[in-house]
Amino acid sequence: MPKRILFVCLGNICRSPAAEGVFRTLAPQVETDSAGTGGWHVGEAPYGPMQNAALARGYDLSDLRARQFTADDFSLFDLIIAMDSQNLSDIEAQRPRANQTPVHLFTDYASRPDTDHVPDPYYARDFDGALDLIENAARGLCNSL
């Protein structure tokens, strides 16, 4: 069973902190973190509308701060979860030679993966829709452990 899981999206202010917040509620025994492939928001709290949508469902994201994914994360985590295929590609581009840390799409764990990505609510403005999919995939990930 993975002891440390990293959730990764683009800016680390919407999808990946929400995924971390949901998953740590479901599996508090697993250490979690989140990161973004881009560094625009390093040090910032999750985006206000995402925090509000998550809090309405009982997930407090206020203690999280954005950070950028680095190649060192491959050795720090047992499993890396990408929110979409571009994030997955950007993560794999930093994989150290011979590293075997698994990287999967979060939607691979959804009960009915009718999409291959968690839509970015920063652009789509559908925070509840993103949280619906995040909760579904988080339950699937928990069940797979």
N, CA, C and O atoms as a GROMACS GRO file, in nm:
protein
  580
    1MET      N    1   0.083  -0.118   0.000
    1MET     CA    2   0.000   0.000   0.000
    1MET      C    3   0.088   0.125   0.000
    1MET      O    4   0.184   0.133   0.078
    2PRO      N    5   0.057   0.221  -0.087
    2PRO     CA    6   0.137   0.345  -0.088
    2PRO      C    7   0.124   0.419   0.046
    2PRO      O    8   0.014   0.433   0.101
    3LYS      N    9   0.236   0.466   0.094
    3LYS     CA   10   0.235   0.542   0.219
    3LYS      C   11   0.229   0.693   0.192
    3LYS      O   12   0.184   0.770   0.276
    4ARG      N   13   0.275   0.732   0.073
    4ARG     CA   14   0.278   0.874   0.035
    4ARG      C   15   0.227   0.888  -0.107
    4ARG      O   16   0.279   0.826  -0.200
    5ILE      N   17   0.123   0.971  -0.124
    5ILE     CA   18   0.063   0.994  -0.256
    5ILE      C   19   0.067   1.143  -0.287
    5ILE      O   20   0.035   1.226  -0.202
    6LEU      N   21   0.108   1.175  -0.409
    6LEU     CA   22   0.114   1.313  -0.456
    6LEU      C   23   0.012   1.332  -0.567
    6LEU      O   24   0.008   1.255  -0.663
    7PHE      N   25  -0.071   1.436  -0.554
    7PHE     CA   26  -0.170   1.473  -0.654
    7PHE      C   27  -0.117   1.594  -0.731
    7PHE      O   28  -0.071   1.690  -0.670
    8VAL      N   29  -0.123   1.589  -0.865
    8VAL     CA   30  -0.061   1.693  -0.947
    8VAL      C   31  -0.158   1.746  -1.053
    8VAL      O   32  -0.222   1.669  -1.125
    9CYS      N   33  -0.168   1.879  -1.060
    9CYS     CA   34  -0.242   1.945  -1.168
    9CYS      C   35  -0.152   2.053  -1.228
    9CYS      O   36  -0.030   2.046  -1.214
   10LEU      N   37  -0.211   2.150  -1.292
   10LEU     CA   38  -0.132   2.252  -1.360
   10LEU      C   39  -0.076   2.357  -1.263
   10LEU      O   40   0.046   2.376  -1.257
   11GLY      N   41  -0.162   2.425  -1.188
   11GLY     CA   42  -0.116   2.534  -1.103
   11GLY      C   43  -0.119   2.506  -0.955
   11GLY      O   44  -0.069   2.586  -0.876
   12ASN      N   45  -0.177   2.394  -0.914
   12ASN     CA   46  -0.186   2.353  -0.774
   12ASN      C   47  -0.269   2.449  -0.689
   12ASN      O   48  -0.238   2.475  -0.573
   13ILE      N   49  -0.377   2.502  -0.750
   13ILE     CA   50  -0.468   2.586  -0.672
   13ILE      C   51  -0.613   2.539  -0.680
   13ILE      O   52  -0.698   2.593  -0.610
   14CYS      N   53  -0.644   2.441  -0.764
   14CYS     CA   54  -0.782   2.392  -0.774
   14CYS      C   55  -0.791   2.240  -0.762
   14CYS      O   56  -0.826   2.188  -0.656
   15ARG      N   57  -0.758   2.171  -0.869
   15ARG     CA   58  -0.782   2.026  -0.874
   15ARG      C   59  -0.697   1.946  -0.778
   15ARG      O   60  -0.750   1.867  -0.701
   16SER      N   61  -0.565   1.965  -0.780
   16SER     CA   62  -0.481   1.880  -0.696
   16SER      C   63  -0.497   1.910  -0.547
   16SER      O   64  -0.495   1.815  -0.468
   17PRO      N   65  -0.513   2.037  -0.503
   17PRO     CA   66  -0.539   2.054  -0.360
   17PRO      C   67  -0.675   1.998  -0.320
   17PRO      O   68  -0.691   1.946  -0.209
   18ALA      N   69  -0.774   2.008  -0.408
   18ALA     CA   70  -0.905   1.949  -0.378
   18ALA      C   71  -0.893   1.798  -0.367
   18ALA      O   72  -0.951   1.737  -0.277
   19ALA      N   73  -0.818   1.736  -0.458
   19ALA     CA   74  -0.798   1.592  -0.453
   19ALA      C   75  -0.725   1.552  -0.324
   19ALA      O   76  -0.761   1.453  -0.261
   20GLU      N   77  -0.625   1.630  -0.286
   20GLU     CA   78  -0.554   1.602  -0.161
   20GLU      C   79  -0.649   1.614  -0.042
   20GLU      O   80  -0.649   1.528   0.046
   21GLY      N   81  -0.730   1.720  -0.040
   21GLY     CA   82  -0.823   1.741   0.071
   21GLY      C   83  -0.927   1.631   0.082
   21GLY      O   84  -0.957   1.586   0.193
   22VAL      N   85  -0.981   1.589  -0.029
   22VAL     CA   86  -1.081   1.481  -0.029
   22VAL      C   87  -1.016   1.350   0.014
   22VAL      O   88  -1.068   1.280   0.100
   23PHE      N   89  -0.902   1.318  -0.046
   23PHE     CA   90  -0.838   1.190  -0.017
   23PHE      C   91  -0.789   1.180   0.127
   23PHE      O   92  -0.801   1.074   0.188
   24ARG      N   93  -0.734   1.288   0.180
   24ARG     CA   94  -0.684   1.280   0.319
   24ARG      C   95  -0.799   1.263   0.418
   24ARG      O   96  -0.779   1.212   0.528
   25THR      N   97  -0.919   1.305   0.380
   25THR     CA   98  -1.036   1.281   0.463
   25THR      C   99  -1.076   1.135   0.459
   25THR      O  100  -1.113   1.077   0.561
   26LEU      N  101  -1.068   1.075   0.340
   26LEU     CA  102  -1.106   0.934   0.323
   26LEU      C  103  -1.000   0.838   0.376
   26LEU      O  104  -1.034   0.730   0.425
   27ALA      N  105  -0.873   0.875   0.367
   27ALA     CA  106  -0.763   0.785   0.406
   27ALA      C  107  -0.660   0.862   0.487
   27ALA      O  108  -0.550   0.888   0.438
   28PRO      N  109  -0.694   0.900   0.610
   28PRO     CA  110  -0.602   0.981   0.690
   28PRO      C  111  -0.471   0.911   0.724
   28PRO      O  112  -0.375   0.977   0.764
   29GLN      N  113  -0.466   0.779   0.709
   29GLN     CA  114  -0.344   0.705   0.738
   29GLN      C  115  -0.239   0.718   0.628
   29GLN      O  116  -0.123   0.680   0.647
   30VAL      N  117  -0.278   0.772   0.512
   30VAL     CA  118  -0.186   0.789   0.400
   30VAL      C  119  -0.139   0.934   0.398
   30VAL      O  120  -0.220   1.026   0.407
   31GLU      N  121  -0.008   0.954   0.386
   31GLU     CA  122   0.046   1.090   0.374
   31GLU      C  123   0.017   1.140   0.234
   31GLU      O  124   0.036   1.068   0.136
   32THR      N  125  -0.028   1.264   0.224
   32THR     CA  126  -0.062   1.321   0.094
   32THR      C  127   0.005   1.456   0.078
   32THR      O  128   0.043   1.522   0.174
   33ASP      N  129   0.017   1.496  -0.048
   33ASP     CA  130   0.063   1.629  -0.083
   33ASP      C  131   0.008   1.657  -0.222
   33ASP      O  132  -0.048   1.569  -0.288
   34SER      N  133   0.023   1.781  -0.265
   34SER     CA  134  -0.018   1.817  -0.400
   34SER      C  135   0.084   1.915  -0.456
   34SER      O  136   0.156   1.982  -0.383
   35ALA      N  137   0.087   1.922  -0.589
   35ALA     CA  138   0.182   2.009  -0.657
   35ALA      C  139   0.126   2.045  -0.794
   35ALA      O  140   0.030   1.984  -0.842
   36GLY      N  141   0.188   2.144  -0.855
   36GLY     CA  142   0.152   2.183  -0.991
   36GLY      C  143   0.270   2.169  -1.083
   36GLY      O  144   0.385   2.182  -1.040
   37THR      N  145   0.244   2.142  -1.210
   37THR     CA  146   0.354   2.133  -1.305
   37THR      C  147   0.407   2.272  -1.339
   37THR      O  148   0.522   2.286  -1.382
   38GLY      N  149   0.324   2.374  -1.319
   38GLY     CA  150   0.366   2.513  -1.339
   38GLY      C  151   0.393   2.580  -1.206
   38GLY      O  152   0.342   2.536  -1.103
   39GLY      N  153   0.471   2.685  -1.208
   39GLY     CA  154   0.510   2.751  -1.084
   39GLY      C  155   0.447   2.886  -1.059
   39GLY      O  156   0.494   2.961  -0.973
   40TRP      N  157   0.340   2.919  -1.131
   40TRP     CA  158   0.281   3.053  -1.122
   40TRP      C  159   0.225   3.085  -0.984
   40TRP      O  160   0.226   3.202  -0.943
   41HIS      N  161   0.178   2.985  -0.911
   41HIS     CA  162   0.106   3.011  -0.786
   41HIS      C  163   0.181   2.963  -0.661
   41HIS      O  164   0.120   2.951  -0.555
   42VAL      N  165   0.309   2.935  -0.672
   42VAL     CA  166   0.386   2.883  -0.558
   42VAL      C  167   0.364   2.970  -0.435
   42VAL      O  168   0.377   3.093  -0.440
   43GLY      N  169   0.330   2.903  -0.325
   43GLY     CA  170   0.309   2.972  -0.198
   43GLY      C  171   0.166   3.020  -0.174
   43GLY      O  172   0.133   3.062  -0.064
   44GLU      N  173   0.083   3.015  -0.277
   44GLU     CA  174  -0.055   3.063  -0.264
   44GLU      C  175  -0.146   2.955  -0.207
   44GLU      O  176  -0.122   2.835  -0.224
   45ALA      N  177  -0.251   3.000  -0.139
   45ALA     CA  178  -0.357   2.910  -0.093
   45ALA      C  179  -0.440   2.865  -0.213
   45ALA      O  180  -0.436   2.930  -0.318
   46PRO      N  181  -0.514   2.756  -0.200
   46PRO     CA  182  -0.604   2.717  -0.308
   46PRO      C  183  -0.698   2.831  -0.346
   46PRO      O  184  -0.733   2.916  -0.264
   47TYR      N  185  -0.738   2.831  -0.471
   47TYR     CA  186  -0.826   2.933  -0.528
   47TYR      C  187  -0.954   2.944  -0.445
   47TYR      O  188  -1.016   2.843  -0.412
   48GLY      N  189  -0.993   3.066  -0.412
   48GLY     CA  190  -1.107   3.091  -0.325
   48GLY      C  191  -1.235   3.016  -0.361
   48GLY      O  192  -1.293   2.952  -0.274
   49PRO      N  193  -1.280   3.022  -0.487
   49PRO     CA  194  -1.402   2.949  -0.521
   49PRO      C  195  -1.389   2.797  -0.503
   49PRO      O  196  -1.488   2.731  -0.470
   50MET      N  197  -1.270   2.743  -0.523
   50MET     CA  198  -1.251   2.599  -0.498
   50MET      C  199  -1.254   2.571  -0.348
   50MET      O  200  -1.315   2.473  -0.305
   51GLN      N  201  -1.190   2.655  -0.271
   51GLN     CA  202  -1.196   2.638  -0.126
   51GLN      C  203  -1.340   2.642  -0.076
   51GLN      O  204  -1.380   2.560   0.007
   52ASN      N  205  -1.418   2.736  -0.127
   52ASN     CA  206  -1.558   2.749  -0.084
   52ASN      C  207  -1.640   2.627  -0.121
   52ASN      O  208  -1.719   2.578  -0.040
   53ALA      N  209  -1.622   2.579  -0.244
   53ALA     CA  210  -1.697   2.460  -0.289
   53ALA      C  211  -1.657   2.338  -0.206
   53ALA      O  212  -1.743   2.258  -0.169
   54ALA      N  213  -1.528   2.324  -0.178
   54ALA     CA  214  -1.481   2.210  -0.098
   54ALA      C  215  -1.532   2.220   0.046
   54ALA      O  216  -1.576   2.121   0.103
   55LEU      N  217  -1.526   2.340   0.104
   55LEU     CA  218  -1.571   2.359   0.241
   55LEU      C  219  -1.720   2.329   0.255
   55LEU      O  220  -1.764   2.278   0.358
   56ALA      N  221  -1.798   2.360   0.153
   56ALA     CA  222  -1.942   2.330   0.155
   56ALA      C  223  -1.967   2.180   0.163
   56ALA      O  224  -2.075   2.137   0.204
   57ARG      N  225  -1.867   2.100   0.124
   57ARG     CA  226  -1.878   1.954   0.131
   57ARG      C  227  -1.802   1.896   0.250
   57ARG      O  228  -1.795   1.774   0.267
   58GLY      N  229  -1.745   1.983   0.332
   58GLY     CA  230  -1.676   1.937   0.451
   58GLY      C  231  -1.526   1.919   0.437
   58GLY      O  232  -1.463   1.860   0.524
   59TYR      N  233  -1.467   1.970   0.329
   59TYR     CA  234  -1.322   1.957   0.308
   59TYR      C  235  -1.256   2.094   0.326
   59TYR      O  236  -1.282   2.187   0.250
   60ASP      N  237  -1.172   2.106   0.427
   60ASP     CA  238  -1.103   2.231   0.455
   60ASP      C  239  -0.967   2.228   0.386
   60ASP      O  240  -0.881   2.147   0.421
   61LEU      N  241  -0.947   2.315   0.288
   61LEU     CA  242  -0.822   2.321   0.212
   61LEU      C  243  -0.735   2.439   0.255
   61LEU      O  244  -0.630   2.463   0.195
   62SER      N  245  -0.776   2.511   0.359
   62SER     CA  246  -0.711   2.638   0.394
   62SER      C  247  -0.565   2.623   0.437
   62SER      O  248  -0.489   2.720   0.431
   63ASP      N  249  -0.524   2.504   0.481
   63ASP     CA  250  -0.386   2.486   0.526
   63ASP      C  251  -0.291   2.453   0.411
   63ASP      O  252  -0.170   2.446   0.432
   64LEU      N  253  -0.342   2.432   0.292
   64LEU     CA  254  -0.258   2.392   0.178
   64LEU      C  255  -0.198   2.514   0.108
   64LEU      O  256  -0.260   2.621   0.104
   65ARG      N  257  -0.079   2.497   0.054
   65ARG     CA  258  -0.012   2.602  -0.023
   65ARG      C  259   0.046   2.539  -0.149
   65ARG      O  260   0.097   2.427  -0.147
   66ALA      N  261   0.038   2.614  -0.257
   66ALA     CA  262   0.085   2.563  -0.387
   66ALA      C  263   0.237   2.550  -0.388
   66ALA      O  264   0.311   2.630  -0.331
   67ARG      N  265   0.278   2.446  -0.457
   67ARG     CA  266   0.421   2.426  -0.483
   67ARG      C  267   0.435   2.364  -0.621
   67ARG      O  268   0.338   2.314  -0.677
   68GLN      N  269   0.554   2.369  -0.675
   68GLN     CA  270   0.578   2.314  -0.808
   68GLN      C  271   0.636   2.173  -0.799
   68GLN      O  272   0.720   2.144  -0.714
   69PHE      N  273   0.589   2.087  -0.888
   69PHE     CA  274   0.640   1.951  -0.898
   69PHE      C  275   0.786   1.955  -0.938
   69PHE      O  276   0.827   2.038  -1.019
   70THR      N  277   0.867   1.865  -0.879
   70THR     CA  278   1.008   1.853  -0.916
   70THR      C  279   1.043   1.706  -0.935
   70THR      O  280   0.969   1.618  -0.892
   71ALA      N  281   1.154   1.681  -0.998
   71ALA     CA  282   1.200   1.543  -1.018
   71ALA      C  283   1.223   1.471  -0.886
   71ALA      O  284   1.212   1.349  -0.879
   72ASP      N  285   1.254   1.545  -0.780
   72ASP     CA  286   1.273   1.484  -0.648
   72ASP      C  287   1.146   1.416  -0.597
   72ASP      O  288   1.154   1.324  -0.515
   73ASP      N  289   1.030   1.461  -0.646
   73ASP     CA  290   0.904   1.401  -0.600
   73ASP      C  291   0.895   1.252  -0.635
   73ASP      O  292   0.825   1.177  -0.568
   74PHE      N  293   0.965   1.210  -0.738
   74PHE     CA  294   0.963   1.067  -0.773
   74PHE      C  295   1.021   0.982  -0.661
   74PHE      O  296   0.976   0.869  -0.640
   75SER      N  297   1.119   1.034  -0.589
   75SER     CA  298   1.178   0.956  -0.480
   75SER      C  299   1.106   0.981  -0.347
   75SER      O  300   1.124   0.903  -0.253
   76LEU      N  301   1.027   1.085  -0.338
   76LEU     CA  302   0.958   1.117  -0.213
   76LEU      C  303   0.822   1.051  -0.200
   76LEU      O  304   0.769   1.038  -0.089
   77PHE      N  305   0.763   1.008  -0.312
   77PHE     CA  306   0.627   0.954  -0.311
   77PHE      C  307   0.622   0.813  -0.369
   77PHE      O  308   0.703   0.776  -0.454
   78ASP      N  309   0.525   0.735  -0.320
   78ASP     CA  310   0.506   0.597  -0.367
   78ASP      C  311   0.413   0.590  -0.487
   78ASP      O  312   0.414   0.493  -0.562
   79LEU      N  313   0.332   0.695  -0.505
   79LEU     CA  314   0.236   0.700  -0.615
   79LEU      C  315   0.212   0.847  -0.649
   79LEU      O  316   0.195   0.931  -0.560
   80ILE      N  317   0.211   0.876  -0.779
   80ILE     CA  318   0.185   1.012  -0.826
   80ILE      C  319   0.060   1.007  -0.913
   80ILE      O  320   0.049   0.924  -1.003
   81ILE      N  321  -0.034   1.097  -0.884
   81ILE     CA  322  -0.163   1.100  -0.952
   81ILE      C  323  -0.176   1.231  -1.030
   81ILE      O  324  -0.167   1.340  -0.972
   82ALA      N  325  -0.196   1.220  -1.161
   82ALA     CA  326  -0.210   1.337  -1.248
   82ALA      C  327  -0.357   1.364  -1.278
   82ALA      O  328  -0.435   1.270  -1.295
   83MET      N  329  -0.393   1.490  -1.286
   83MET     CA  330  -0.532   1.528  -1.311
   83MET      C  331  -0.570   1.521  -1.458
   83MET      O  332  -0.689   1.513  -1.491
   84ASP      N  333  -0.471   1.524  -1.547
   84ASP     CA  334  -0.502   1.512  -1.691
   84ASP      C  335  -0.379   1.462  -1.765
   84ASP      O  336  -0.270   1.451  -1.708
   85SER      N  337  -0.398   1.431  -1.893
   85SER     CA  338  -0.289   1.369  -1.970
   85SER      C  339  -0.173   1.465  -1.993
   85SER      O  340  -0.058   1.420  -2.003
   86GLN      N  341  -0.198   1.596  -2.003
   86GLN     CA  342  -0.088   1.690  -2.018
   86GLN      C  343  -0.004   1.695  -1.891
   86GLN      O  344   0.119   1.699  -1.897
   87ASN      N  345  -0.070   1.694  -1.775
   87ASN     CA  346   0.005   1.689  -1.648
   87ASN      C  347   0.087   1.562  -1.642
   87ASN      O  348   0.204   1.565  -1.602
   88LEU      N  349   0.027   1.450  -1.681
   88LEU     CA  350   0.098   1.322  -1.679
   88LEU      C  351   0.222   1.328  -1.768
   88LEU      O  352   0.329   1.282  -1.729
   89SER      N  353   0.207   1.385  -1.886
   89SER     CA  354   0.320   1.399  -1.978
   89SER      C  355   0.430   1.489  -1.920
   89SER      O  356   0.548   1.459  -1.931
   90ASP      N  357   0.388   1.599  -1.858
   90ASP     CA  358   0.486   1.690  -1.796
   90ASP      C  359   0.558   1.626  -1.679
   90ASP      O  360   0.676   1.651  -1.657
   91ILE      N  361   0.486   1.543  -1.604
   91ILE     CA  362   0.547   1.470  -1.492
   91ILE      C  363   0.650   1.370  -1.547
   91ILE      O  364   0.764   1.365  -1.501
   92GLU      N  365   0.608   1.291  -1.644
   92GLU     CA  366   0.697   1.188  -1.701
   92GLU      C  367   0.822   1.249  -1.764
   92GLU      O  368   0.927   1.185  -1.766
   93ALA      N  369   0.812   1.370  -1.814
   93ALA     CA  370   0.929   1.436  -1.874
   93ALA      C  371   1.038   1.463  -1.771
   93ALA      O  372   1.154   1.484  -1.807
   94GLN      N  373   1.002   1.462  -1.643
   94GLN     CA  374   1.100   1.486  -1.536
   94GLN      C  375   1.144   1.358  -1.466
   94GLN      O  376   1.225   1.364  -1.374
   95ARG      N  377   1.094   1.244  -1.509
   95ARG     CA  378   1.126   1.117  -1.443
   95ARG      C  379   1.276   1.088  -1.450
   95ARG      O  380   1.334   1.087  -1.559
   96PRO      N  381   1.339   1.066  -1.334
   96PRO     CA  382   1.480   1.028  -1.334
   96PRO      C  383   1.499   0.889  -1.397
   96PRO      O  384   1.413   0.802  -1.387
   97ARG      N  385   1.611   0.870  -1.459
   97ARG     CA  386   1.643   0.742  -1.522
   97ARG      C  387   1.633   0.631  -1.418
   97ARG      O  388   1.684   0.644  -1.306
   98ALA      N  389   1.569   0.522  -1.456
   98ALA     CA  390   1.553   0.400  -1.376
   98ALA      C  391   1.453   0.414  -1.261
   98ALA      O  392   1.433   0.318  -1.186
   99ASN      N  393   1.390   0.529  -1.246
   99ASN     CA  394   1.289   0.543  -1.140
   99ASN      C  395   1.163   0.467  -1.179
   99ASN      O  396   1.120   0.472  -1.294
  100GLN      N  397   1.104   0.397  -1.083
  100GLN     CA  398   0.987   0.312  -1.108
  100GLN      C  399   0.860   0.361  -1.039
  100GLN      O  400   0.761   0.288  -1.038
  101THR      N  401   0.858   0.480  -0.982
  101THR     CA  402   0.739   0.530  -0.914
  101THR      C  403   0.623   0.534  -1.012
  101THR      O  404   0.633   0.597  -1.118
  102PRO      N  405   0.511   0.469  -0.978
  102PRO     CA  406   0.397   0.471  -1.070
  102PRO      C  407   0.332   0.609  -1.078
  102PRO      O  408   0.320   0.680  -0.978
  103VAL      N  409   0.290   0.645  -1.199
  103VAL     CA  410   0.216   0.769  -1.224
  103VAL      C  411   0.090   0.730  -1.299
  103VAL      O  412   0.096   0.664  -1.403
  104HIS      N  413  -0.025   0.771  -1.246
  104HIS     CA  414  -0.153   0.735  -1.307
  104HIS      C  415  -0.241   0.857  -1.320
  104HIS      O  416  -0.224   0.956  -1.247
  105LEU      N  417  -0.336   0.851  -1.413
  105LEU     CA  418  -0.441   0.952  -1.420
  105LEU      C  419  -0.539   0.929  -1.307
  105LEU      O  420  -0.572   0.814  -1.276
  106PHE      N  421  -0.586   1.034  -1.244
  106PHE     CA  422  -0.681   1.022  -1.135
  106PHE      C  423  -0.810   0.957  -1.182
  106PHE      O  424  -0.872   0.880  -1.109
  107THR      N  425  -0.851   0.988  -1.304
  107THR     CA  426  -0.976   0.932  -1.356
  107THR      C  427  -0.969   0.781  -1.376
  107THR      O  428  -1.072   0.717  -1.392
  108ASP      N  429  -0.848   0.724  -1.378
  108ASP     CA  430  -0.836   0.577  -1.386
  108ASP      C  431  -0.904   0.510  -1.267
  108ASP      O  432  -0.940   0.393  -1.274
  109TYR      N  433  -0.922   0.584  -1.159
  109TYR     CA  434  -0.982   0.529  -1.037
  109TYR      C  435  -1.131   0.560  -1.024
  109TYR      O  436  -1.196   0.515  -0.930
  110ALA      N  437  -1.185   0.637  -1.117
  110ALA     CA  438  -1.328   0.672  -1.112
  110ALA      C  439  -1.411   0.548  -1.145
  110ALA      O  440  -1.372   0.465  -1.226
  111SER      N  441  -1.528   0.538  -1.081
  111SER     CA  442  -1.612   0.419  -1.101
  111SER      C  443  -1.665   0.411  -1.244
  111SER      O  444  -1.681   0.302  -1.299
  112ARG      N  445  -1.692   0.523  -1.303
  112ARG     CA  446  -1.735   0.528  -1.443
  112ARG      C  447  -1.654   0.636  -1.512
  112ARG      O  448  -1.702   0.748  -1.527
  113PRO      N  449  -1.534   0.604  -1.554
  113PRO     CA  450  -1.449   0.708  -1.613
  113PRO      C  451  -1.498   0.748  -1.753
  113PRO      O  452  -1.447   0.699  -1.853
  114ASP      N  453  -1.599   0.838  -1.757
  114ASP     CA  454  -1.648   0.882  -1.887
  114ASP      C  455  -1.565   0.999  -1.940
  114ASP      O  456  -1.601   1.062  -2.039
  115THR      N  457  -1.453   1.025  -1.873
  115THR     CA  458  -1.359   1.126  -1.919
  115THR      C  459  -1.218   1.080  -1.879
  115THR      O  460  -1.203   0.999  -1.787
  116ASP      N  461  -1.119   1.131  -1.947
  116ASP     CA  462  -0.981   1.093  -1.913
  116ASP      C  463  -0.910   1.203  -1.834
  116ASP      O  464  -0.789   1.199  -1.816
  117HIS      N  465  -0.989   1.302  -1.788
  117HIS     CA  466  -0.927   1.410  -1.711
  117HIS      C  467  -1.028   1.473  -1.616
  117HIS      O  468  -1.149   1.464  -1.636
  118VAL      N  469  -0.975   1.536  -1.514
  118VAL     CA  470  -1.057   1.618  -1.426
  118VAL      C  471  -1.055   1.758  -1.488
  118VAL      O  472  -0.950   1.823  -1.489
  119PRO      N  473  -1.169   1.807  -1.538
  119PRO     CA  474  -1.170   1.940  -1.600
  119PRO      C  475  -1.124   2.048  -1.502
  119PRO      O  476  -1.158   2.044  -1.383
  120ASP      N  477  -1.047   2.142  -1.551
  120ASP     CA  478  -0.991   2.246  -1.467
  120ASP      C  479  -1.097   2.352  -1.437
  120ASP      O  480  -1.135   2.427  -1.526
  121PRO      N  481  -1.146   2.358  -1.312
  121PRO     CA  482  -1.253   2.453  -1.281
  121PRO      C  483  -1.207   2.598  -1.280
  121PRO      O  484  -1.290   2.689  -1.283
  122TYR      N  485  -1.076   2.620  -1.276
  122TYR     CA  486  -1.025   2.757  -1.284
  122TYR      C  487  -1.070   2.820  -1.416
  122TYR      O  488  -1.100   2.940  -1.422
  123TYR      N  489  -1.074   2.738  -1.521
  123TYR     CA  490  -1.117   2.785  -1.653
  123TYR      C  491  -1.264   2.752  -1.680
  123TYR      O  492  -1.338   2.836  -1.732
  124ALA      N  493  -1.306   2.632  -1.644
  124ALA     CA  494  -1.442   2.587  -1.674
  124ALA      C  495  -1.545   2.646  -1.578
  124ALA      O  496  -1.664   2.652  -1.612
  125ARG      N  497  -1.501   2.691  -1.460
  125ARG     CA  498  -1.586   2.750  -1.357
  125ARG      C  499  -1.686   2.652  -1.295
  125ARG      O  500  -1.782   2.694  -1.231
  126ASP      N  501  -1.665   2.522  -1.314
  126ASP     CA  502  -1.755   2.420  -1.260
  126ASP      C  503  -1.686   2.351  -1.142
  126ASP      O  504  -1.637   2.238  -1.156
  127PHE      N  505  -1.682   2.419  -1.029
  127PHE     CA  506  -1.613   2.366  -0.912
  127PHE      C  507  -1.686   2.244  -0.855
  127PHE      O  508  -1.621   2.149  -0.812
  128ASP      N  509  -1.818   2.247  -0.854
  128ASP     CA  510  -1.894   2.132  -0.803
  128ASP      C  511  -1.880   2.011  -0.894
  128ASP      O  512  -1.869   1.898  -0.846
  129GLY      N  513  -1.879   2.032  -1.025
  129GLY     CA  514  -1.859   1.921  -1.118
  129GLY      C  515  -1.721   1.858  -1.101
  129GLY      O  516  -1.707   1.736  -1.104
  130ALA      N  517  -1.620   1.943  -1.082
  130ALA     CA  518  -1.485   1.891  -1.059
  130ALA      C  519  -1.481   1.812  -0.929
  130ALA      O  520  -1.421   1.705  -0.922
  131LEU      N  521  -1.545   1.864  -0.825
  131LEU     CA  522  -1.546   1.794  -0.696
  131LEU      C  523  -1.623   1.662  -0.705
  131LEU      O  524  -1.584   1.565  -0.640
  132ASP      N  525  -1.730   1.657  -0.782
  132ASP     CA  526  -1.802   1.530  -0.800
  132ASP      C  527  -1.707   1.423  -0.854
  132ASP      O  528  -1.703   1.311  -0.802
  133LEU      N  529  -1.632   1.458  -0.957
  133LEU     CA  530  -1.538   1.362  -1.018
  133LEU      C  531  -1.422   1.331  -0.923
  133LEU      O  532  -1.379   1.216  -0.914
  134ILE      N  533  -1.373   1.432  -0.853
  134ILE     CA  534  -1.264   1.411  -0.757
  134ILE      C  535  -1.308   1.317  -0.645
  134ILE      O  536  -1.233   1.226  -0.608
  135GLU      N  537  -1.427   1.336  -0.592
  135GLU     CA  538  -1.477   1.247  -0.486
  135GLU      C  539  -1.491   1.104  -0.538
  135GLU      O  540  -1.456   1.009  -0.468
  136ASN      N  541  -1.544   1.090  -0.658
  136ASN     CA  542  -1.562   0.957  -0.718
  136ASN      C  543  -1.426   0.888  -0.734
  136ASN      O  544  -1.410   0.772  -0.693
  137ALA      N  545  -1.330   0.958  -0.793
  137ALA     CA  546  -1.197   0.898  -0.815
  137ALA      C  547  -1.125   0.872  -0.683
  137ALA      O  548  -1.054   0.773  -0.670
  138ALA      N  549  -1.143   0.960  -0.584
  138ALA     CA  550  -1.078   0.941  -0.453
  138ALA      C  551  -1.132   0.814  -0.385
  138ALA      O  552  -1.055   0.738  -0.326
  139ARG      N  553  -1.262   0.792  -0.394
  139ARG     CA  554  -1.318   0.668  -0.338
  139ARG      C  555  -1.261   0.546  -0.411
  139ARG      O  556  -1.228   0.445  -0.348
  140GLY      N  557  -1.250   0.554  -0.542
  140GLY     CA  558  -1.192   0.444  -0.618
  140GLY      C  559  -1.047   0.419  -0.582
  140GLY      O  560  -1.005   0.304  -0.570
  141LEU      N  561  -0.970   0.527  -0.565
  141LEU     CA  562  -0.831   0.513  -0.524
  141LEU      C  563  -0.822   0.447  -0.387
  141LEU      O  564  -0.740   0.357  -0.367
  142CYS      N  565  -0.904   0.491  -0.294
  142CYS     CA  566  -0.906   0.428  -0.160
  142CYS      C  567  -0.935   0.279  -0.170
  142CYS      O  568  -0.870   0.198  -0.105
  143ASN      N  569  -1.032   0.244  -0.251
  143ASN     CA  570  -1.071   0.103  -0.266
  143ASN      C  571  -0.962   0.020  -0.332
  143ASN      O  572  -0.956  -0.102  -0.314
  144SER      N  573  -0.874   0.086  -0.409
  144SER     CA  574  -0.769   0.012  -0.479
  144SER      C  575  -0.648  -0.017  -0.390
  144SER      O  576  -0.563  -0.099  -0.424
  145LEU      N  577  -0.640   0.051  -0.276
  145LEU     CA  578  -0.523   0.036  -0.188
  145LEU      C  579  -0.533  -0.086  -0.100
  145LEU      O  580  -0.443  -0.112  -0.020
   0.00000   0.00000   0.00000
